[in-house]
């Protein structure tokens, strides 16, 4: 009898041990799997790790970061002002400039063929480079090093109400055979009891994106919450694309709509977009020039100025960065028109930089300086912020909160 009892106890203990072992395996297996797959490294992290190790583990993490596909020809990654090159090659690899001068030798990482280089580069410079191994060119390119830190008001802040984003597709009559995406930002503070201000943006989808480069919707959230700009509905309009194009394609009608002088785009706004947005979302919007602003970058910048120039009694505020006041479609005449035309009730914000474009159509930095000079000569309410930016929206991204404060400073 005693032997049967002992046997039963042994069986119970064995079952308990087996159950504990199974549970331990279930818990530990995912942890071990997670530990075996370390997170990918950014260029900054790669630069730090290369100074400490050249192990197979580091090689695997770098391969995970770049991906193995195409590494025989070499790949690059850029993070702020840190650039990394990686290549799979038996021969020693190096990066040189266009004249063959050494930029840096790649370091062998791990026991395989992986070689890596990560460098901190000067900001606001254009680097032309060539990747070589064993005297053979593997890859080459030109990289623009341009980094601006975001201001706090370009980042989501705790306790700040987030506005709604509504999107629709619009087929234009004024710009025939075109369709476009329109995104409407409606601030959380809007209740319809009081008319809201309006700000129209060109190239709208990429500027309103809260995770994009400009993050205009996030800036609106923060500034409206702090009462540093009025309750403002944003109308973010993409340029017209052909019906056969997708929203991701380069819009075929952008240059015609944005760079042309005259009142066509203003009529498009007043006859099509503003009435449609007002009706579609039952909005109560201001119609006076002090309560309306318009903005955009590059060709979107000159387009914004053209609308206010044509309709100064409807739009009283302009936001333009790296504006194309050059001879794409006659916009180079604006500095002279401003000087020879009776002053109009327009407030103008300009931003450009020393690295902006210089080509057959004109010199963008010079054109924007000429615009500022003419506005000053005629006594306009204007401001120009000068940076080292290249052509694009990176320079504006760091200045947008302050620019909007200035533009709306006397409207609440």
C-alpha positions as CSV (number, residue, x, y, z in Angstrom):
1,X,0.0,0.0,0.0
2,X,2.8,2.4,1.0
3,X,4.6,1.7,-2.3
4,X,1.5,2.6,-4.3
5,X,1.1,5.9,-2.3
6,X,4.8,6.7,-2.9
7,X,4.4,6.0,-6.6
8,X,1.4,8.2,-6.9
9,X,3.3,11.1,-5.1
10,X,6.2,10.7,-7.5
11,X,3.8,10.9,-10.5
12,X,2.2,14.0,-9.1
13,X,5.5,15.7,-8.6
14,X,6.6,14.7,-12.1
15,X,3.5,16.1,-13.6
16,X,4.0,19.4,-11.6
17,X,7.6,19.6,-12.8
18,X,6.5,19.0,-16.4
19,X,3.8,21.7,-16.2
20,X,6.3,24.2,-14.8
21,X,8.8,23.3,-17.5
22,X,6.2,23.8,-20.2
23,X,5.1,27.1,-18.8
24,X,8.8,28.3,-18.5
25,X,9.4,27.4,-22.2
26,X,6.2,29.2,-23.3
27,X,7.4,32.4,-21.4
28,X,11.0,32.2,-22.3
29,X,10.8,31.3,-25.9
30,X,9.4,34.6,-27.1
31,X,11.9,36.5,-24.9
32,X,14.8,34.5,-26.4
33,X,13.4,35.1,-29.9
34,X,13.1,38.8,-29.2
35,X,16.7,38.9,-27.8
36,X,18.1,37.1,-30.8
37,X,16.6,39.7,-33.2
38,X,18.1,43.0,-32.0
39,X,16.5,46.2,-33.3
40,X,17.9,47.8,-36.5
41,X,20.5,50.6,-36.1
42,X,20.2,54.2,-37.3
43,X,23.3,55.9,-38.9
44,X,24.0,57.7,-35.6
45,X,23.9,54.4,-33.7
46,X,26.1,52.7,-36.3
47,X,28.7,55.4,-36.0
48,X,28.8,54.9,-32.2
49,X,28.9,51.1,-32.4
50,X,31.6,51.1,-35.0
51,X,33.9,52.8,-32.4
52,X,33.3,50.0,-30.0
53,X,33.0,46.7,-31.9
54,X,33.3,44.9,-35.2
55,X,31.6,41.7,-34.1
56,X,29.4,39.3,-36.0
57,X,26.5,40.5,-33.8
58,X,27.0,44.1,-34.9
59,X,27.3,42.9,-38.5
60,X,23.9,41.3,-38.3
61,X,22.3,44.4,-36.9
62,X,23.8,46.5,-39.6
63,X,22.6,44.1,-42.3
64,X,19.2,44.3,-40.8
65,X,19.3,48.0,-41.0
66,X,20.4,48.2,-44.7
67,X,18.8,45.0,-45.9
68,X,21.0,42.5,-47.9
69,X,19.5,43.2,-51.3
70,X,21.8,45.3,-53.4
71,X,24.6,45.5,-50.9
72,X,27.1,44.2,-53.5
73,X,26.8,47.7,-55.1
74,X,26.6,49.5,-51.7
75,X,23.9,51.4,-49.9
76,X,23.6,54.6,-48.0
77,X,21.5,55.9,-45.1
78,X,21.2,59.5,-43.9
79,X,20.1,60.6,-40.4
80,X,20.2,64.3,-39.8
81,X,23.9,65.1,-40.5
82,X,25.2,61.5,-40.1
83,X,25.6,59.4,-43.2
84,X,26.4,55.7,-43.4
85,X,27.7,53.5,-46.3
86,X,27.6,49.7,-46.3
87,X,28.8,47.2,-48.9
88,X,29.5,43.5,-49.2
89,X,32.9,43.1,-50.8
90,X,36.0,41.0,-50.5
91,X,38.2,43.9,-51.6
92,X,38.8,46.9,-49.2
93,X,36.3,49.6,-49.9
94,X,36.4,53.4,-49.6
95,X,34.4,56.5,-50.2
96,X,36.0,59.3,-52.3
97,X,34.9,62.7,-53.7
98,X,34.6,63.5,-57.4
99,X,38.3,64.3,-57.6
100,X,39.3,61.0,-56.0
101,X,40.1,62.5,-52.6
102,X,39.5,60.1,-49.7
103,X,36.3,60.9,-47.7
104,X,36.7,57.7,-45.5
105,X,37.7,54.0,-45.6
106,X,35.1,51.5,-44.8
107,X,35.6,49.2,-41.8
108,X,35.3,45.4,-42.0
109,X,32.5,44.3,-39.6
110,X,32.1,40.6,-38.6
111,X,33.7,37.6,-40.2
112,X,31.9,38.0,-43.5
113,X,32.3,40.5,-46.3
114,X,30.4,43.5,-44.7
115,X,32.2,46.8,-44.7
116,X,30.8,50.0,-43.2
117,X,31.5,53.7,-42.8
118,X,29.5,56.3,-40.8
119,X,30.5,59.9,-40.7
120,X,29.2,63.1,-39.2
121,X,29.1,65.6,-42.0
122,X,28.9,69.5,-42.1
123,X,25.3,70.7,-42.2
124,X,23.9,72.6,-45.2
125,X,26.5,71.1,-47.6
126,X,26.1,69.1,-50.8
127,X,28.3,66.0,-50.8
128,X,29.2,64.3,-54.1
129,X,30.7,60.9,-53.4
130,X,31.8,57.7,-55.0
131,X,32.0,54.2,-53.4
132,X,34.9,52.1,-54.6
133,X,36.3,48.6,-53.9
134,X,39.4,47.1,-55.3
135,X,39.7,50.1,-57.6
136,X,36.3,49.6,-59.1
137,X,33.4,52.1,-58.8
138,X,30.4,50.4,-57.1
139,X,28.1,53.3,-56.5
140,X,28.0,57.1,-56.5
141,X,25.6,60.0,-55.7
142,X,25.1,63.5,-54.4
143,X,23.6,63.9,-51.0
144,X,22.3,67.2,-49.6
145,X,23.0,67.5,-45.9
146,X,20.3,69.6,-44.4
147,X,18.9,69.3,-40.9
148,X,16.7,71.7,-38.9
149,X,15.5,70.8,-35.4
150,X,11.7,71.0,-35.0
151,X,10.4,73.6,-32.5
152,X,8.2,72.3,-29.7
153,X,5.1,73.7,-31.4
154,X,5.7,71.4,-34.4
155,X,5.4,68.4,-32.1
156,X,2.3,67.0,-30.4
157,X,2.0,68.3,-26.9
158,X,0.1,66.7,-24.0
159,X,-3.3,68.2,-23.3
160,X,-3.6,69.9,-26.6
161,X,-6.9,69.2,-28.5
162,X,-6.4,67.8,-32.0
163,X,-8.3,69.1,-34.9
164,X,-10.2,67.0,-37.4
165,X,-8.9,66.2,-40.9
166,X,-11.6,65.7,-43.6
167,X,-10.7,64.8,-47.1
168,X,-12.5,64.8,-50.5
169,X,-11.7,64.6,-54.2
170,X,-12.6,67.6,-56.4
171,X,-13.0,67.8,-60.2
172,X,-12.4,71.3,-61.4
173,X,-14.3,73.2,-64.1
174,X,-11.8,76.2,-64.2
175,X,-8.9,73.8,-64.6
176,X,-10.6,71.4,-66.9
177,X,-9.7,67.7,-67.0
178,X,-8.1,67.8,-63.6
179,X,-8.9,66.1,-60.2
180,X,-7.3,66.8,-56.9
181,X,-7.4,65.9,-53.2
182,X,-8.5,68.5,-50.7
183,X,-8.0,68.1,-47.0
184,X,-9.8,70.4,-44.6
185,X,-8.5,70.9,-41.0
186,X,-11.2,71.9,-38.6
187,X,-9.8,72.9,-35.2
188,X,-11.2,71.3,-32.0
189,X,-12.1,74.8,-30.8
190,X,-14.4,75.6,-33.7
191,X,-18.1,75.6,-32.7
192,X,-19.6,77.6,-35.5
193,X,-20.9,80.4,-33.3
194,X,-18.2,82.8,-34.4
195,X,-16.8,82.9,-38.0
196,X,-13.4,81.1,-38.1
197,X,-10.4,82.4,-40.0
198,X,-9.3,80.6,-43.1
199,X,-5.9,79.6,-44.4
200,X,-5.4,78.0,-47.8
201,X,-2.4,75.9,-48.6
202,X,-1.0,74.7,-51.9
203,X,0.6,71.2,-52.1
204,X,-1.8,70.5,-49.3
205,X,-1.6,66.8,-48.5
206,X,2.1,66.7,-47.7
207,X,1.9,69.9,-45.6
208,X,-1.0,68.9,-43.5
209,X,0.3,65.5,-42.7
210,X,1.0,65.4,-38.9
211,X,4.0,63.1,-39.5
212,X,5.2,64.9,-42.6
213,X,7.9,67.5,-43.0
214,X,5.9,70.6,-42.3
215,X,3.3,69.3,-39.9
216,X,1.0,72.3,-40.3
217,X,-1.9,70.6,-38.6
218,X,0.2,70.0,-35.5
219,X,1.4,73.6,-35.5
220,X,-2.2,74.8,-35.8
221,X,-3.3,72.6,-32.9
222,X,-0.6,74.1,-30.6
223,X,-0.8,77.7,-31.6
224,X,-4.7,77.8,-31.5
225,X,-4.6,76.1,-28.1
226,X,-2.2,78.7,-26.8
227,X,-4.2,81.5,-28.5
228,X,-1.2,82.5,-30.4
229,X,-3.2,82.4,-33.6
230,X,-7.0,82.6,-34.1
231,X,-9.3,79.6,-34.6
232,X,-8.5,78.9,-38.2
233,X,-9.9,76.4,-40.7
234,X,-7.1,75.1,-42.9
235,X,-7.9,74.2,-46.6
236,X,-5.0,72.1,-47.9
237,X,-5.3,71.7,-51.7
238,X,-3.3,69.4,-53.9
239,X,-2.4,70.6,-57.5
240,X,-4.5,69.2,-60.3
241,X,-3.7,65.8,-61.7
242,X,-5.1,64.2,-64.8
243,X,-7.9,61.6,-64.3
244,X,-5.5,58.9,-65.4
245,X,-3.0,59.8,-62.7
246,X,-3.0,58.5,-59.1
247,X,-2.6,60.8,-56.0
248,X,1.0,59.6,-55.7
249,X,1.9,60.6,-59.2
250,X,3.5,64.0,-59.9
251,X,0.5,66.3,-60.6
252,X,0.6,67.2,-64.3
253,X,-1.1,70.6,-63.9
254,X,0.9,71.9,-61.0
255,X,3.2,74.2,-63.0
256,X,0.4,75.7,-65.0
257,X,-1.8,76.3,-62.0
258,X,0.9,77.6,-59.6
259,X,3.4,79.5,-61.8
260,X,1.0,81.3,-64.1
261,X,0.2,84.9,-63.4
262,X,-3.4,86.2,-63.6
263,X,-6.6,85.4,-61.7
264,X,-7.3,81.8,-62.7
265,X,-6.2,80.2,-59.4
266,X,-8.0,83.0,-57.4
267,X,-11.2,82.3,-59.4
268,X,-10.7,78.5,-58.7
269,X,-10.7,79.2,-55.0
270,X,-13.6,81.7,-54.9
271,X,-15.9,79.9,-57.4
272,X,-15.1,76.3,-56.5
273,X,-13.2,75.4,-53.4
274,X,-14.3,77.9,-50.8
275,X,-18.0,77.5,-51.6
276,X,-17.7,73.7,-51.6
277,X,-15.8,73.5,-48.3
278,X,-18.2,75.9,-46.6
279,X,-21.2,73.9,-47.8
280,X,-19.8,70.4,-47.4
281,X,-18.9,70.9,-43.8
282,X,-21.5,73.6,-42.8
283,X,-18.7,76.0,-41.8
284,X,-19.0,79.6,-40.7
285,X,-16.0,81.3,-42.2
286,X,-14.7,84.8,-42.3
287,X,-14.7,86.5,-45.7
288,X,-12.6,89.7,-44.9
289,X,-9.0,89.9,-45.9
290,X,-7.7,90.2,-42.3
291,X,-9.3,86.8,-41.6
292,X,-7.9,85.0,-44.7
293,X,-4.3,83.8,-45.4
294,X,-2.8,81.7,-48.1
295,X,0.6,79.9,-48.2
296,X,2.8,77.5,-50.1
297,X,6.4,76.7,-51.0
298,X,8.3,77.0,-54.2
299,X,5.7,77.3,-57.0
300,X,3.1,77.1,-54.3
301,X,4.7,80.3,-52.8
302,X,4.4,82.4,-55.9
303,X,0.9,81.0,-56.4
304,X,-0.1,82.3,-52.9
305,X,1.3,85.7,-53.6
306,X,-0.5,85.8,-57.0
307,X,-3.9,85.1,-55.3
308,X,-3.4,87.9,-52.8
309,X,-2.0,90.3,-55.5
310,X,-5.0,89.7,-57.7
311,X,-7.6,89.7,-54.8
312,X,-6.1,91.9,-52.0
313,X,-9.5,92.7,-50.7
314,X,-10.2,88.9,-50.2
315,X,-6.8,87.6,-49.0
316,X,-4.7,89.8,-46.8
317,X,-1.9,87.5,-45.7
318,X,0.7,85.5,-47.6
319,X,3.2,82.8,-46.4
320,X,5.8,81.9,-49.0
321,X,9.0,79.8,-48.6
322,X,11.6,79.2,-51.3
323,X,9.1,81.0,-53.6
324,X,9.6,80.6,-57.3
325,X,9.7,84.3,-58.2
326,X,11.7,83.4,-61.3
327,X,10.9,83.0,-65.0
328,X,9.1,79.7,-65.0
329,X,5.9,81.4,-66.3
330,X,6.7,85.1,-65.9
331,X,6.9,85.4,-62.1
332,X,10.3,87.2,-62.3
333,X,8.4,90.5,-63.0
334,X,6.9,90.7,-59.5
335,X,9.7,92.7,-57.9
336,X,9.3,95.4,-60.6
337,X,5.4,95.3,-60.5
338,X,5.5,95.8,-56.8
339,X,7.6,99.0,-57.2
340,X,5.4,100.4,-60.0
341,X,1.9,99.5,-58.6
342,X,0.0,101.3,-55.9
343,X,0.6,99.6,-52.5
344,X,-1.9,96.8,-51.8
345,X,-3.1,95.8,-48.3
346,X,-1.1,92.6,-48.1
347,X,1.1,91.2,-45.3
348,X,3.8,89.0,-46.7
349,X,6.1,86.5,-45.0
350,X,9.1,85.2,-47.1
351,X,11.7,82.5,-46.3
352,X,14.6,81.4,-48.4
353,X,18.3,80.4,-48.0
354,X,21.7,80.5,-49.5
355,X,21.5,76.9,-50.9
356,X,18.3,77.4,-52.9
357,X,18.2,76.9,-56.6
358,X,20.2,78.7,-59.3
359,X,19.4,77.5,-62.8
360,X,18.3,78.7,-66.3
361,X,15.0,80.0,-64.9
362,X,16.7,82.2,-62.4
363,X,18.4,82.5,-59.0
364,X,15.9,81.8,-56.2
365,X,17.8,83.4,-53.4
366,X,18.3,86.6,-55.5
367,X,14.7,86.6,-56.6
368,X,13.4,86.4,-53.0
369,X,15.8,89.1,-51.9
370,X,14.5,91.3,-54.7
371,X,10.9,90.6,-53.6
372,X,11.9,91.7,-50.0
373,X,13.6,94.8,-51.3
374,X,10.6,95.8,-53.4
375,X,8.2,95.2,-50.5
376,X,10.4,97.3,-48.2
377,X,10.7,100.1,-50.8
378,X,6.9,100.3,-51.1
379,X,6.3,100.2,-47.4
380,X,4.6,96.8,-47.1
381,X,4.1,94.9,-43.9
382,X,6.6,92.1,-44.7
383,X,9.2,89.9,-43.2
384,X,12.0,87.7,-44.6
385,X,13.7,84.9,-42.7
386,X,17.1,84.0,-44.2
387,X,18.5,80.5,-43.7
388,X,21.0,78.0,-45.3
389,X,18.2,75.8,-46.6
390,X,18.1,74.0,-49.9
391,X,15.0,74.0,-52.1
392,X,12.2,72.3,-50.3
393,X,10.3,72.6,-47.0
394,X,12.9,71.7,-44.4
395,X,13.8,75.3,-43.7
396,X,10.2,76.2,-43.3
397,X,9.6,73.3,-41.0
398,X,11.7,74.9,-38.3
399,X,10.3,78.4,-38.8
400,X,6.6,77.7,-39.3
401,X,5.3,78.3,-35.7
402,X,7.0,81.7,-35.5
403,X,6.0,82.6,-39.0
404,X,2.3,81.9,-38.2
405,X,2.5,83.8,-35.0
406,X,3.9,86.8,-37.0
407,X,1.3,86.5,-39.8
408,X,-1.7,86.3,-37.4
409,X,-0.3,88.5,-34.7
410,X,-3.1,91.0,-34.6
411,X,-6.1,88.6,-35.2
412,X,-7.7,86.7,-32.4
